Amino acid sequence: MSKHKQILLTNVNQPDQHLIEHAIKRGAYERLQKALSLDPLKVIEEVKASQLRGRGGAGFPTGMKWGFVPRDSGKPVYLINNADESEPGTFKDRVLLERDPHLVIEGMLCAAWALQSEWSCIYVRGEYAFPYVRVQRAIEQAYEKGFLGDNVCGSGWKHHMVIHRGAGAYICGEETALLESLEGRKGQPRLKPPFPAVAGYYGCPTVINNVETLSNIPWIIDNGGEAYAAIGVENSTGTKLVSASGHLNTPGVFEVEMGYPLLEFIEQECGGVRDGNALMGVIPGGSSVNVLTAEECEGVRLDYDSLKNAGSSLGCAGFMVMDETTDPIEAVLSLSRFYSHESCGQCTPCREGAHWIEKIFARIARGEGQPGDLELIENLCDQIGGHTICAFGDTMILPYRSFVRKFRQQFRERITQVLKGGESTRNPIDFEIGMH
Ligand SMILES: Cc1cc2nc3c(=O)[nH]c(=O)nc-3n(C[C@H](O)[C@H](O)[C@H](O)COP(=O)(O)O)c2cc1C
């Protein structure tokens, strides 16, 4: 298996790749011309044959999603590229947006042709100021060259594209919150069904895909769906961008073939754990998945099934490595700060639970934990999971539960140390009701 197969990062290290003349010299927009020569349904067939799964986290089959779009509703079909990328530990889309924006635009145009969509939008994370500028300029250049506009490449097909900058809310990466935000309202998720493919942007059929997902489409058009399906492993075809951070000697964004061994990835691609330290654990998917201990990483591969079987998830492959010097209590406290800040507040269990859990983690970390705190956290997680409109609550509790379960000894020691020392001056009633 080749870890060096390149589909997405081929040109990102060319310093002039963001400029359309240079991108064209390296083949940009040739795949669009090929797509335009194909029946739109044929393009969908190729994407289905590729078995490409969405790279935004849920891994939903892309061709199947496109197939759900009604083609005779009489309503416009919209395509939205989800570039909100706000999950802690995830920074892979940023590389494509900044360094190969024409690949992103070409992927969107191929998808739009397949869906017979005449309007698309890139919803970019508010803090991504530089990627925003790069993509904005790239869209202008694509208009100047006739790849966008009323007559794309002289084909008679019309397609217009805009970029919209979010205001810095993680929840706006959730596809229906994104739609609310794009329609000018507060970014809070909608109930599903209906799913966006049927009733999305202003009630019209809308496909929402991740930046990385869409950037795979030109290669699939060029080489065929079967060739793509031949890369990687069963149920996880193609390559995967991994944003690797934490206690690594050479963190960064890497493209690996699906199925690449996790520990080999740390050693070969990321230069190993920093300072020769031992590995404590990995959060492999971006923060909203179960943490894996070092022992659990043995024999695991970077693909959907392997990580699922190991009890975690590939997610969007925001790979966070913690060495033996890490305090797991501080680590999960840091995540809980993020989630309590980012909960949109619409559902009571998520809004209240996120803050409450953060406070419990904080008091344990401060040395003010109480007996029953771990059980209280677990109880709160039970009350959040499955009781909210969107997956924010369901996935936020994964790191909480798994840190508490897998590093229970450290949590217990921190709580007991304090009890023995008798240092806490806190009112126990506050702990009972979980407030302070
Ligand atoms: C809280 C939350 C945040 C999300 N953030 C993102 C994001 O930043 N980018 C993204 O592509 N998908 C994100 N998703 C997933 C999207 O809802 C959606 O599944 C995805 O954009 C679909 O694209 P794909 O099929 O290409 O993966 C998020 C989901 C949730 C629940």
The ligand as a Tripos MOL2 file, in Angstrom:
@<TRIPOS>MOLECULE
LIG
   31    33     1     0     0
SMALL
NO_CHARGES

@<TRIPOS>ATOM
      1 C1        -21.1590   20.4660   15.2700 C.3       1 LIG1
      2 C2        -20.8230   20.0760   13.8770 C.ar      1 LIG1
      3 C3        -19.8400   20.7680   13.1690 C.ar      1 LIG1
      4 C4        -19.5350   20.4260   11.8570 C.ar      1 LIG1
      5 N1        -18.5410   21.1180   11.2100 N.ar      1 LIG1
      6 C5        -18.2420   20.7880    9.9290 C.ar      1 LIG1
      7 C6        -17.2400   21.5080    9.2280 C.ar      1 LIG1
      8 O1        -16.6310   22.4580    9.7420 O.2       1 LIG1
      9 N2        -16.9740   21.1430    7.9520 N.ar      1 LIG1
     10 C7        -17.6510   20.1040    7.3400 C.ar      1 LIG1
     11 O2        -17.4070   19.8240    6.1650 O.2       1 LIG1
     12 N3        -18.5920   19.4130    7.9860 N.ar      1 LIG1
     13 C8        -18.9070   19.7310    9.2580 C.ar      1 LIG1
     14 N4        -19.8970   19.0410    9.9020 N.ar      1 LIG1
     15 C9        -20.6240   17.9940    9.1550 C.3       1 LIG1
     16 C10       -21.7100   18.6300    8.2700 C.3       1 LIG1
     17 O3        -22.9180   18.7410    9.0220 O.3       1 LIG1
     18 C11       -22.0060   17.7800    7.0180 C.3       1 LIG1
     19 O4        -22.2050   16.4520    7.4060 O.3       1 LIG1
     20 C12       -20.8700   17.8270    5.9880 C.3       1 LIG1
     21 O5        -20.5430   19.1510    5.6230 O.3       1 LIG1
     22 C13       -21.2940   17.0590    4.7420 C.3       1 LIG1
     23 O6        -20.2480   17.0170    3.8220 O.3       1 LIG1
     24 P1        -19.5830   15.6490    3.3860 P.3       1 LIG1
     25 O7        -20.7090   14.6990    3.0560 O.co2     1 LIG1
     26 O8        -18.7630   15.9940    2.1980 O.co2     1 LIG1
     27 O9        -18.7730   15.1660    4.5510 O.co2     1 LIG1
     28 C14       -20.2180   19.3620   11.2290 C.ar      1 LIG1
     29 C15       -21.2130   18.6660   11.9310 C.ar      1 LIG1
     30 C16       -21.5050   19.0050   13.2370 C.ar      1 LIG1
     31 C17       -22.5530   18.2290   13.9780 C.3       1 LIG1
@<TRIPOS>BOND
     1     1     2 1
     2     2     3 ar
     3     2    30 ar
     4     3     4 ar
     5     4     5 ar
     6     4    28 ar
     7     5     6 ar
     8     6     7 ar
     9     6    13 1
    10     7     8 2
    11     7     9 ar
    12     9    10 ar
    13    10    11 2
    14    10    12 ar
    15    12    13 ar
    16    13    14 ar
    17    14    15 1
    18    14    28 ar
    19    15    16 1
    20    16    17 1
    21    16    18 1
    22    18    19 1
    23    18    20 1
    24    20    21 1
    25    20    22 1
    26    22    23 1
    27    23    24 1
    28    24    25 2
    29    24    26 1
    30    24    27 1
    31    28    29 ar
    32    29    30 ar
    33    30    31 1
@<TRIPOS>SUBSTRUCTURE
     1 LIG1         1 GROUP 0 **** ****
